[in-house]
Amino acid sequence: MPAGGEALARGFYAGLLGMAEEEKPEALAGRGGCWFQAGSARVHLGVEAEFRPARKAHPALLVDDLAALEARLAGAGVAMTRDVPLDGYDRLHVQDPFENRIELMQRLAR
């Protein structure tokens, strides 16, 4: 993430995705950025001076209710791209406020 983007990160990862912000260790706190967690998923956003968004490589986050999350993101104006189901998963892609690609996946009932 670019320097100074912590408020945007909190709004997206905590506010929209519902992840809890983790306190960074004291030795790393002065470097900026934010850490978030939900269940066993951890997202650590570090500050890069010459930041370039990750548009191809991306994390895939497993969610319980993709339809509800999709509605919340749409209500906030977040652009989404639906993709074909992938071997038992429904999924879509979004961009965080820094244009990093995030895949959201839900297991399909069998």
mmCIF file of the C-alpha atoms, coordinates in Angstrom:
data_MODEL
# 
_entry.id   MODEL 
# 
loop_
_atom_site.group_PDB 
_atom_site.id 
_atom_site.type_symbol 
_atom_site.label_atom_id 
_atom_site.label_alt_id 
_atom_site.label_comp_id 
_atom_site.label_asym_id 
_atom_site.label_entity_id 
_atom_site.label_seq_id 
_atom_site.pdbx_PDB_ins_code 
_atom_site.Cartn_x 
_atom_site.Cartn_y 
_atom_site.Cartn_z 
_atom_site.occupancy 
_atom_site.B_iso_or_equiv 
_atom_site.pdbx_formal_charge 
_atom_site.auth_seq_id 
_atom_site.auth_comp_id 
_atom_site.auth_asym_id 
_atom_site.auth_atom_id 
_atom_site.pdbx_PDB_model_num 
ATOM 1   C CA . MET A 1 1   ? 0.000   0.000   0.000   1.00 0.00 ? 1   MET A CA 1 
ATOM 2   C CA . PRO A 1 2   ? 1.145   3.576   -0.481  1.00 0.00 ? 2   PRO A CA 1 
ATOM 3   C CA . ALA A 1 3   ? 2.183   5.703   2.480   1.00 0.00 ? 3   ALA A CA 1 
ATOM 4   C CA . GLY A 1 4   ? -0.701  7.334   4.321   1.00 0.00 ? 4   GLY A CA 1 
ATOM 5   C CA . GLY A 1 5   ? -3.334  4.844   3.171   1.00 0.00 ? 5   GLY A CA 1 
ATOM 6   C CA . GLU A 1 6   ? -4.150  3.345   6.555   1.00 0.00 ? 6   GLU A CA 1 
ATOM 7   C CA . ALA A 1 7   ? -7.614  4.933   6.832   1.00 0.00 ? 7   ALA A CA 1 
ATOM 8   C CA . LEU A 1 8   ? -8.580  3.614   3.385   1.00 0.00 ? 8   LEU A CA 1 
ATOM 9   C CA . ALA A 1 9   ? -7.264  0.160   4.329   1.00 0.00 ? 9   ALA A CA 1 
ATOM 10  C CA . ARG A 1 10  ? -9.295  0.159   7.550   1.00 0.00 ? 10  ARG A CA 1 
ATOM 11  C CA . GLY A 1 11  ? -12.426 1.222   5.707   1.00 0.00 ? 11  GLY A CA 1 
ATOM 12  C CA . PHE A 1 12  ? -12.102 -1.606  3.200   1.00 0.00 ? 12  PHE A CA 1 
ATOM 13  C CA . TYR A 1 13  ? -10.618 -4.536  5.147   1.00 0.00 ? 13  TYR A CA 1 
ATOM 14  C CA . ALA A 1 14  ? -12.302 -3.866  8.507   1.00 0.00 ? 14  ALA A CA 1 
ATOM 15  C CA . GLY A 1 15  ? -15.356 -1.870  7.450   1.00 0.00 ? 15  GLY A CA 1 
ATOM 16  C CA . LEU A 1 16  ? -16.417 -3.729  4.301   1.00 0.00 ? 16  LEU A CA 1 
ATOM 17  C CA . LEU A 1 17  ? -14.776 -7.155  4.551   1.00 0.00 ? 17  LEU A CA 1 
ATOM 18  C CA . GLY A 1 18  ? -15.362 -7.385  8.306   1.00 0.00 ? 18  GLY A CA 1 
ATOM 19  C CA . MET A 1 19  ? -11.793 -8.306  9.224   1.00 0.00 ? 19  MET A CA 1 
ATOM 20  C CA . ALA A 1 20  ? -10.456 -7.290  12.631  1.00 0.00 ? 20  ALA A CA 1 
ATOM 21  C CA . GLU A 1 21  ? -7.418  -5.044  12.735  1.00 0.00 ? 21  GLU A CA 1 
ATOM 22  C CA . GLU A 1 22  ? -4.462  -6.559  14.569  1.00 0.00 ? 22  GLU A CA 1 
ATOM 23  C CA . GLU A 1 23  ? -2.049  -4.390  16.465  1.00 0.00 ? 23  GLU A CA 1 
ATOM 24  C CA . LYS A 1 24  ? 1.344   -4.460  14.796  1.00 0.00 ? 24  LYS A CA 1 
ATOM 25  C CA . PRO A 1 25  ? 4.321   -5.394  16.985  1.00 0.00 ? 25  PRO A CA 1 
ATOM 26  C CA . GLU A 1 26  ? 6.018   -2.352  18.496  1.00 0.00 ? 26  GLU A CA 1 
ATOM 27  C CA . ALA A 1 27  ? 9.175   -2.934  16.437  1.00 0.00 ? 27  ALA A CA 1 
ATOM 28  C CA . LEU A 1 28  ? 7.131   -2.679  13.201  1.00 0.00 ? 28  LEU A CA 1 
ATOM 29  C CA . ALA A 1 29  ? 4.486   -0.112  14.152  1.00 0.00 ? 29  ALA A CA 1 
ATOM 30  C CA . GLY A 1 30  ? 6.563   2.886   13.022  1.00 0.00 ? 30  GLY A CA 1 
ATOM 31  C CA . ARG A 1 31  ? 6.779   1.578   9.455   1.00 0.00 ? 31  ARG A CA 1 
ATOM 32  C CA . GLY A 1 32  ? 3.123   2.297   8.703   1.00 0.00 ? 32  GLY A CA 1 
ATOM 33  C CA . GLY A 1 33  ? 0.663   -0.096  7.136   1.00 0.00 ? 33  GLY A CA 1 
ATOM 34  C CA . CYS A 1 34  ? -2.044  -2.237  8.724   1.00 0.00 ? 34  CYS A CA 1 
ATOM 35  C CA . TRP A 1 35  ? -2.612  -5.861  9.664   1.00 0.00 ? 35  TRP A CA 1 
ATOM 36  C CA . PHE A 1 36  ? -6.008  -7.578  9.565   1.00 0.00 ? 36  PHE A CA 1 
ATOM 37  C CA . GLN A 1 37  ? -7.345  -11.017 10.447  1.00 0.00 ? 37  GLN A CA 1 
ATOM 38  C CA . ALA A 1 38  ? -10.519 -13.060 10.153  1.00 0.00 ? 38  ALA A CA 1 
ATOM 39  C CA . GLY A 1 39  ? -10.516 -16.697 11.257  1.00 0.00 ? 39  GLY A CA 1 
ATOM 40  C CA . SER A 1 40  ? -7.239  -18.182 10.072  1.00 0.00 ? 40  SER A CA 1 
ATOM 41  C CA . ALA A 1 41  ? -6.750  -15.545 7.318   1.00 0.00 ? 41  ALA A CA 1 
ATOM 42  C CA . ARG A 1 42  ? -4.192  -12.814 7.865   1.00 0.00 ? 42  ARG A CA 1 
ATOM 43  C CA . VAL A 1 43  ? -3.597  -9.825  5.582   1.00 0.00 ? 43  VAL A CA 1 
ATOM 44  C CA . HIS A 1 44  ? -0.539  -7.674  6.247   1.00 0.00 ? 44  HIS A CA 1 
ATOM 45  C CA . LEU A 1 45  ? -0.404  -4.444  4.251   1.00 0.00 ? 45  LEU A CA 1 
ATOM 46  C CA . GLY A 1 46  ? 3.035   -2.881  4.262   1.00 0.00 ? 46  GLY A CA 1 
ATOM 47  C CA . VAL A 1 47  ? 3.973   0.557   2.963   1.00 0.00 ? 47  VAL A CA 1 
ATOM 48  C CA . GLU A 1 48  ? 6.055   0.741   -0.208  1.00 0.00 ? 48  GLU A CA 1 
ATOM 49  C CA . ALA A 1 49  ? 7.648   4.017   -1.322  1.00 0.00 ? 49  ALA A CA 1 
ATOM 50  C CA . GLU A 1 50  ? 7.219   3.163   -5.019  1.00 0.00 ? 50  GLU A CA 1 
ATOM 51  C CA . PHE A 1 51  ? 3.972   1.252   -4.598  1.00 0.00 ? 51  PHE A CA 1 
ATOM 52  C CA . ARG A 1 52  ? 2.479   -0.657  -7.541  1.00 0.00 ? 52  ARG A CA 1 
ATOM 53  C CA . PRO A 1 53  ? -0.774  -2.585  -7.046  1.00 0.00 ? 53  PRO A CA 1 
ATOM 54  C CA . ALA A 1 54  ? -0.865  -6.368  -7.395  1.00 0.00 ? 54  ALA A CA 1 
ATOM 55  C CA . ARG A 1 55  ? -3.328  -6.775  -10.257 1.00 0.00 ? 55  ARG A CA 1 
ATOM 56  C CA . LYS A 1 56  ? -2.661  -10.411 -11.156 1.00 0.00 ? 56  LYS A CA 1 
ATOM 57  C CA . ALA A 1 57  ? -1.150  -12.116 -8.102  1.00 0.00 ? 57  ALA A CA 1 
ATOM 58  C CA . HIS A 1 58  ? -3.715  -12.001 -5.307  1.00 0.00 ? 58  HIS A CA 1 
ATOM 59  C CA . PRO A 1 59  ? -4.953  -13.532 -2.077  1.00 0.00 ? 59  PRO A CA 1 
ATOM 60  C CA . ALA A 1 60  ? -8.116  -15.623 -2.165  1.00 0.00 ? 60  ALA A CA 1 
ATOM 61  C CA . LEU A 1 61  ? -10.248 -15.245 0.961   1.00 0.00 ? 61  LEU A CA 1 
ATOM 62  C CA . LEU A 1 62  ? -12.803 -17.902 1.862   1.00 0.00 ? 62  LEU A CA 1 
ATOM 63  C CA . VAL A 1 63  ? -16.091 -16.355 3.032   1.00 0.00 ? 63  VAL A CA 1 
ATOM 64  C CA . ASP A 1 64  ? -19.289 -17.820 4.492   1.00 0.00 ? 64  ASP A CA 1 
ATOM 65  C CA . ASP A 1 65  ? -21.873 -15.682 2.653   1.00 0.00 ? 65  ASP A CA 1 
ATOM 66  C CA . LEU A 1 66  ? -20.611 -14.367 -0.667  1.00 0.00 ? 66  LEU A CA 1 
ATOM 67  C CA . ALA A 1 67  ? -24.012 -12.957 -1.685  1.00 0.00 ? 67  ALA A CA 1 
ATOM 68  C CA . ALA A 1 68  ? -24.280 -10.797 1.449   1.00 0.00 ? 68  ALA A CA 1 
ATOM 69  C CA . LEU A 1 69  ? -20.695 -9.594  1.077   1.00 0.00 ? 69  LEU A CA 1 
ATOM 70  C CA . GLU A 1 70  ? -21.288 -8.853  -2.606  1.00 0.00 ? 70  GLU A CA 1 
ATOM 71  C CA . ALA A 1 71  ? -24.345 -6.747  -1.701  1.00 0.00 ? 71  ALA A CA 1 
ATOM 72  C CA . ARG A 1 72  ? -22.401 -4.825  0.972   1.00 0.00 ? 72  ARG A CA 1 
ATOM 73  C CA . LEU A 1 73  ? -19.521 -4.143  -1.436  1.00 0.00 ? 73  LEU A CA 1 
ATOM 74  C CA . ALA A 1 74  ? -21.909 -3.086  -4.225  1.00 0.00 ? 74  ALA A CA 1 
ATOM 75  C CA . GLY A 1 75  ? -23.648 -0.721  -1.797  1.00 0.00 ? 75  GLY A CA 1 
ATOM 76  C CA . ALA A 1 76  ? -20.277 0.892   -1.108  1.00 0.00 ? 76  ALA A CA 1 
ATOM 77  C CA . GLY A 1 77  ? -19.581 1.292   -4.825  1.00 0.00 ? 77  GLY A CA 1 
ATOM 78  C CA . VAL A 1 78  ? -16.834 -1.336  -5.000  1.00 0.00 ? 78  VAL A CA 1 
ATOM 79  C CA . ALA A 1 79  ? -16.423 -2.690  -8.539  1.00 0.00 ? 79  ALA A CA 1 
ATOM 80  C CA . MET A 1 80  ? -16.623 -6.475  -8.755  1.00 0.00 ? 80  MET A CA 1 
ATOM 81  C CA . THR A 1 81  ? -15.966 -9.049  -11.433 1.00 0.00 ? 81  THR A CA 1 
ATOM 82  C CA . ARG A 1 82  ? -17.817 -12.362 -11.209 1.00 0.00 ? 82  ARG A CA 1 
ATOM 83  C CA . ASP A 1 83  ? -15.900 -15.389 -12.361 1.00 0.00 ? 83  ASP A CA 1 
ATOM 84  C CA . VAL A 1 84  ? -16.907 -18.920 -13.253 1.00 0.00 ? 84  VAL A CA 1 
ATOM 85  C CA . PRO A 1 85  ? -17.280 -21.331 -10.336 1.00 0.00 ? 85  PRO A CA 1 
ATOM 86  C CA . LEU A 1 86  ? -13.997 -23.055 -9.628  1.00 0.00 ? 86  LEU A CA 1 
ATOM 87  C CA . ASP A 1 87  ? -14.206 -26.709 -8.576  1.00 0.00 ? 87  ASP A CA 1 
ATOM 88  C CA . GLY A 1 88  ? -16.855 -26.328 -5.892  1.00 0.00 ? 88  GLY A CA 1 
ATOM 89  C CA . TYR A 1 89  ? -16.518 -22.594 -5.226  1.00 0.00 ? 89  TYR A CA 1 
ATOM 90  C CA . ASP A 1 90  ? -18.459 -19.498 -6.219  1.00 0.00 ? 90  ASP A CA 1 
ATOM 91  C CA . ARG A 1 91  ? -16.117 -16.541 -6.532  1.00 0.00 ? 91  ARG A CA 1 
ATOM 92  C CA . LEU A 1 92  ? -15.655 -12.938 -7.486  1.00 0.00 ? 92  LEU A CA 1 
ATOM 93  C CA . HIS A 1 93  ? -12.792 -10.474 -7.692  1.00 0.00 ? 93  HIS A CA 1 
ATOM 94  C CA . VAL A 1 94  ? -12.653 -6.989  -6.195  1.00 0.00 ? 94  VAL A CA 1 
ATOM 95  C CA . GLN A 1 95  ? -9.999  -4.336  -5.865  1.00 0.00 ? 95  GLN A CA 1 
ATOM 96  C CA . ASP A 1 96  ? -8.997  -2.867  -2.547  1.00 0.00 ? 96  ASP A CA 1 
ATOM 97  C CA . PRO A 1 97  ? -8.611  0.946   -2.331  1.00 0.00 ? 97  PRO A CA 1 
ATOM 98  C CA . PHE A 1 98  ? -5.050  0.602   -3.691  1.00 0.00 ? 98  PHE A CA 1 
ATOM 99  C CA . GLU A 1 99  ? -6.150  -1.465  -6.729  1.00 0.00 ? 99  GLU A CA 1 
ATOM 100 C CA . ASN A 1 100 ? -4.773  -4.721  -5.369  1.00 0.00 ? 100 ASN A CA 1 
ATOM 101 C CA . ARG A 1 101 ? -6.785  -7.698  -6.631  1.00 0.00 ? 101 ARG A CA 1 
ATOM 102 C CA . ILE A 1 102 ? -8.666  -9.711  -3.983  1.00 0.00 ? 102 ILE A CA 1 
ATOM 103 C CA . GLU A 1 103 ? -10.536 -12.942 -4.729  1.00 0.00 ? 103 GLU A CA 1 
ATOM 104 C CA . LEU A 1 104 ? -13.523 -13.788 -2.535  1.00 0.00 ? 104 LEU A CA 1 
ATOM 105 C CA . MET A 1 105 ? -14.654 -17.430 -2.559  1.00 0.00 ? 105 MET A CA 1 
ATOM 106 C CA . GLN A 1 106 ? -17.489 -19.427 -1.018  1.00 0.00 ? 106 GLN A CA 1 
ATOM 107 C CA . ARG A 1 107 ? -17.781 -23.216 -0.985  1.00 0.00 ? 107 ARG A CA 1 
ATOM 108 C CA . LEU A 1 108 ? -20.775 -24.453 -2.964  1.00 0.00 ? 108 LEU A CA 1 
ATOM 109 C CA . ALA A 1 109 ? -23.134 -26.928 -1.320  1.00 0.00 ? 109 ALA A CA 1 
ATOM 110 C CA . ARG A 1 110 ? -22.709 -30.409 -2.728  1.00 0.00 ? 110 ARG A CA 1 
# 
